[in-house]
Amino acid sequence: MGDPSPKRFVIIAAPRTGSTHLVNLLGRQPDIFCHGEVFGKKRVLFRGRKNVDPGVSDELMALRQTDREVFLERIFGMNEGRQHTGFKIFQGHDDSALERLVNDHAVRKILLYRRNLLAAYASALAAKKTGVWGARAKSTTGKQKVTFKANQFIRFHNRRTGFYAAQIGQITDTGQQCYWLDYEDINNPMRLRCLLLFIGAQHDLRSRSSTVERRSPNEICARFENAKEVETFLSRNRLMHWSYEGEAWGALGMDTDEE
C-alpha cells in the first residue's frame, strides 16, 4: 500500500504524449482524483460531479487570472474526498504557474514524455491539419498524411527537448525527485505500479495486469506523404529507431481523448 498521507501531484507534459490517457488511468484509482488541463487557454478542464454548474468553469477561469495561489488551492481541494489530487500542465500553458509548481516541494512531479519525437511531430501535424486534437479521433489523425519538413522538425525537436531539460534541471537543482514516464509505457502495469508508489497511492493492480496485451509497433514514416525523405533524414542522423513506435493505446481497455 502507498503512503497514507495526502499527496498533491502534477503531470508535466507536452501535447501528443498520452497525457489525457494517463489522467483517465490515474482517475480510475480509488484514492486519486486527477484533473485535466486546468491551465488550458480556453477553459479549465477539471473533473467533478456529473452535473457541474457551467458557471463553475467561468468562475475558475476568472480566479486563475486574479489569484493563481487561491486558484491552485481550489483545484487541489476539488477532489470529491479522494486522498491524492493532481492535474496536468502543458508546455506553454502558463510558465509562471509551471515554475511555481516545479519549485513547490510539496507537489510531486510526473514528467510524461514521448521518446519518439518523430511520432509526436507527425501526430501534432495531423491534429493541426484536421483540427481534431482528441485521441477519440486517433483513427482519423493516424490515417491523415502530413508533410515532413526537416527544418520544422528540428525546431520542434529542439523546443521539446529544451522544455524537458529545463524542467528536469530545475527539479534536480532544487533537490527534488520526479517520475519519468514514456508514452509507450503508460499501459505497462509495473510502470503504473511504480508511479502509484511515487504518488503515495494504492497499487494493487493484480486485476489489471492480466489484461495487458502486446501490440505491434506503428510504422511512423508511413504517416508522411514524403516518406522517403523522412527515411533519408533519419538515416543521415542515425535516428532510424524512430521509424517505429510501440502502441500505447488499448492494452487496458481505457477510453482516451488526448488533448
Secondary structure, DSSP 8 states (H G I E B T S, - for coil): ---SS--EEEEEE-SSSSHHHHHHHHHTSTTEEEEEETT-SS-------TT--HHHHHHHHHHHHH-HHHHHHHHHH-STT-SEEEEEEETTS-HHHHHHHHH-TTEEEEEEE-S-HHHHHHHHHHHHHHT---GGGHHHHHH--B---HHHHHHHHHHHHHHHHHHHHHHHHTT--EEEEEGGGTT-HHHHHHHHHHHT-----HHHHTT------EESGGGBTTHHHHHHHHHHTT-GGGGEE---SSTT-------
